[in-house]
């Protein structure tokens, strides 16, 4: 088997999925796989994601609000349309954000295709 960028990118497309997010205005934003983002966007997303790794034994109102804020920011950071995603998620309940982050994390794990 010969390696080439074209062949490898075809394999990447099967293994490193992105997640479409249907917005209420009828358009779609793509929540991109972190590994397919450029370095600047990838660093922004991973830095935000690191903040979501809160200590589950230390949850108070401030921590919960920070986790909600970081969830919205993370989802916007991985999106191909950050402002549209910020607007969409601005009034989503915290539980819905958690579900979306979890769905994104599960779908974008390599080898899940």
C-alpha positions in Angstrom: 0.0 0.0 0.0 1.4 3.4 -1.0 1.0 6.2 1.4 -0.1 9.6 0.1 -1.8 12.5 1.7 -4.9 11.9 -0.4 -5.2 8.3 0.8 -4.4 9.2 4.4 -7.0 12.0 4.4 -9.6 9.6 3.1 -8.9 7.4 6.1 -8.9 10.3 8.4 -12.4 11.3 7.2 -13.6 7.9 8.3 -11.9 7.9 11.7 -11.9 11.4 12.9 -15.5 12.5 12.7 -17.0 15.9 13.1 -20.5 16.5 14.5 -23.2 18.5 12.7 -25.3 20.8 14.9 -28.6 21.9 13.5 -29.3 25.5 14.6 -32.8 26.8 15.3 -32.5 29.1 12.2 -32.4 26.0 10.0 -28.7 26.3 9.2 -26.0 23.8 10.4 -22.7 24.4 12.2 -20.0 21.7 12.3 -18.4 20.8 15.6 -15.0 19.9 14.2 -12.8 17.1 15.5 -9.9 18.8 17.5 -7.4 16.8 15.6 -8.5 18.3 12.3 -8.3 21.9 13.5 -5.3 24.2 12.8 -2.9 24.8 15.7 -4.4 28.1 16.9 -7.9 26.8 17.1 -6.8 23.4 18.5 -4.9 25.2 21.3 -7.9 27.4 22.1 -10.2 24.4 22.2 -8.0 22.1 24.3 -7.3 24.9 26.8 -11.0 25.4 27.2 -11.6 21.7 27.4 -9.0 21.4 30.2 -11.1 23.8 32.3 -14.0 21.4 32.0 -12.1 18.8 33.9 -13.4 20.1 37.3 -13.1 18.2 40.6 -16.5 16.5 40.9 -16.2 16.6 44.7 -16.0 20.4 44.7 -19.1 21.6 43.0 -20.8 24.7 44.2 -22.9 27.4 42.4 -19.8 29.2 41.1 -18.1 26.0 39.8 -21.3 24.9 38.1 -21.7 28.3 36.4 -18.1 28.2 35.3 -18.6 24.7 33.8 -21.7 25.9 31.9 -19.7 28.9 30.5 -16.8 26.7 29.6 -19.1 24.2 27.9 -20.5 26.9 25.7 -17.1 28.3 25.0 -15.7 24.9 24.1 -18.5 24.1 21.7 -18.0 27.5 20.0 -14.3 26.9 19.8 -14.6 23.6 18.0 -17.3 25.0 15.7 -16.7 26.2 12.1 -19.2 29.0 13.0 -18.3 30.1 16.5 -20.6 33.1 16.7 -23.6 31.2 15.4 -23.0 28.5 18.0 -22.5 31.0 20.8 -25.9 32.5 19.9 -27.6 29.1 19.6 -26.3 27.9 22.9 -26.8 31.1 24.9 -30.1 29.9 26.4 -29.6 26.2 26.4 -30.1 24.6 29.8 -26.9 23.3 31.5 -28.1 19.6 31.1 -28.5 20.0 27.4 -25.0 21.5 27.1 -23.6 18.5 29.1 -25.4 16.1 26.7 -24.0 17.9 23.6 -20.4 18.0 25.0 -20.7 14.2 25.8 -22.1 13.5 22.3 -19.3 15.5 20.7 -16.6 13.7 22.8 -18.0 10.3 22.0 -18.4 11.0 18.3 -15.0 12.5 17.8 -13.0 9.7 19.4 -10.7 8.2 16.8 -11.8 4.8 15.6 -15.5 5.2 16.4 -16.5 5.4 12.7 
